[in-house]
Amino acid sequence: MILRFGITALIVGTLGFLYATPHLLYGHENMATANLLFLLGLLGLVIGAIFHVLQSGFLTLFLRGFADIRQLFIRQSKALREENERMRSDESLSAWKTSMFRHLKVYTSGCGTGLILCSMILMGIS
């Protein structure tokens, strides 16, 4: 997992430098490019944090409470309720969701870290 995180950060950091190279060579908008990369890095880290919170199950009780409140106001057919229960009890679907959240968390956090490191290096250069 850490290897994927590091490789993603390295690849995205390299892509950030490739994006910033024309600005560095011609001396135009160094600060704006670094700010944009930093902002995108923060966005990636926030999205990674959201995936981490959802994966940890911290909000599960809270979200299920909203689902219960929704059932009071919106009627569902018996077939739809049975299908929802079948989906909740499906082990392969829950394993796929867990795997997907784990991968998305690693990749978005790696992208965010790579972009922030790239912007910090650009700030040091200029």
C-alpha positions as semicolon CSV with decimal commas, in nm:
position;residue;x (nm);y (nm);z (nm)
1;M;0,000;0,000;0,000
2;I;0,282;0,240;0,086
3;L;0,455;0,146;-0,238
4;R;0,145;0,241;-0,439
5;F;0,124;0,567;-0,245
6;G;0,487;0,650;-0,318
7;I;0,470;0,555;-0,684
8;T;0,154;0,761;-0,732
9;A;0,311;1,061;-0,559
10;L;0,623;1,026;-0,776
11;I;0,428;0,998;-1,102
12;V;0,199;1,290;-1,022
13;G;0,492;1,501;-0,903
14;T;0,670;1,431;-1,231
15;L;0,359;1,527;-1,426
16;G;0,336;1,845;-1,220
17;F;0,692;1,934;-1,316
18;L;0,617;1,860;-1,680
19;Y;0,321;2,097;-1,655
20;A;0,536;2,364;-1,490
21;T;0,841;2,333;-1,720
22;P;0,727;2,589;-1,982
23;H;0,651;2,838;-1,708
24;L;0,993;2,784;-1,552
25;L;1,181;2,817;-1,881
26;Y;1,016;3,139;-1,989
27;G;0,974;3,288;-1,642
28;H;0,599;3,342;-1,669
29;E;0,356;3,280;-1,387
30;N;0,579;3,070;-1,160
31;M;0,378;3,165;-0,855
32;A;0,041;3,103;-1,022
33;T;0,152;2,757;-1,135
34;A;0,278;2,666;-0,789
35;N;-0,044;2,792;-0,633
36;L;-0,254;2,589;-0,876
37;L;-0,056;2,271;-0,806
38;F;-0,083;2,334;-0,431
39;L;-0,459;2,385;-0,456
40;L;-0,503;2,066;-0,658
41;G;-0,285;1,882;-0,406
42;L;-0,502;2,000;-0,118
43;L;-0,811;1,891;-0,308
44;G;-0,659;1,546;-0,358
45;L;-0,574;1,517;0,012
46;V;-0,925;1,625;0,115
47;I;-1,080;1,366;-0,116
48;G;-0,841;1,104;0,023
49;A;-0,944;1,200;0,377
50;I;-1,311;1,166;0,284
51;F;-1,245;0,816;0,148
52;H;-1,056;0,732;0,469
53;V;-1,346;0,844;0,688
54;L;-1,597;0,651;0,477
55;Q;-1,376;0,340;0,483
56;S;-1,329;0,356;0,859
57;G;-1,705;0,336;0,917
58;F;-1,708;0,645;1,137
59;L;-2,020;0,787;0,968
60;T;-2,201;0,455;0,914
61;L;-2,439;0,498;1,206
62;F;-2,506;0,860;1,110
63;L;-2,579;0,772;0,745
64;R;-2,800;0,479;0,841
65;G;-3,001;0,715;1,061
66;F;-3,068;0,935;0,760
67;A;-3,169;0,626;0,562
68;D;-3,417;0,535;0,835
69;I;-3,559;0,887;0,837
70;R;-3,593;0,873;0,458
71;Q;-3,800;0,555;0,491
72;L;-4,048;0,743;0,708
73;F;-4,114;1,002;0,438
74;I;-4,065;0,807;0,115
75;R;-4,250;0,481;0,068
76;Q;-4,070;0,191;-0,094
77;S;-4,216;-0,118;-0,247
78;K;-4,157;-0,455;-0,086
79;A;-3,944;-0,569;-0,381
80;L;-3,719;-0,264;-0,350
81;R;-3,674;-0,322;0,025
82;E;-3,586;-0,687;-0,037
83;E;-3,336;-0,587;-0,305
84;N;-3,174;-0,332;-0,072
85;E;-3,143;-0,596;0,200
86;R;-2,993;-0,842;-0,048
87;M;-2,737;-0,582;-0,153
88;R;-2,648;-0,504;0,209
89;S;-2,590;-0,872;0,284
90;D;-2,389;-0,942;-0,033
91;E;-2,033;-1,017;0,083
92;S;-1,871;-0,984;-0,260
93;L;-2,020;-0,637;-0,310
94;S;-1,906;-0,519;0,033
95;A;-1,556;-0,660;-0,031
96;W;-1,546;-0,478;-0,365
97;K;-1,653;-0,151;-0,198
98;T;-1,388;-0,190;0,071
99;S;-1,120;-0,260;-0,188
100;M;-1,232;0,032;-0,403
101;F;-1,229;0,277;-0,109
102;R;-0,884;0,155;-0,007
103;H;-0,743;0,201;-0,357
104;L;-0,910;0,539;-0,407
105;K;-0,780;0,656;-0,070
106;V;-0,423;0,560;-0,157
107;Y;-0,428;0,704;-0,507
108;T;-0,595;1,036;-0,421
109;S;-0,371;1,085;-0,118
110;G;-0,065;1,001;-0,328
111;C;-0,172;1,244;-0,600
112;G;-0,234;1,517;-0,344
113;T;0,102;1,461;-0,177
114;G;0,285;1,458;-0,510
115;L;0,124;1,783;-0,621
116;I;0,194;1,956;-0,291
117;L;0,559;1,846;-0,296
118;C;0,587;1,963;-0,657
119;S;0,442;2,304;-0,568
120;M;0,677;2,338;-0,270
121;I;0,976;2,263;-0,490
122;L;0,852;2,515;-0,747
123;M;0,819;2,775;-0,471
124;G;1,178;2,701;-0,368
125;I;1,302;2,740;-0,727
126;S;1,134;3,074;-0,790
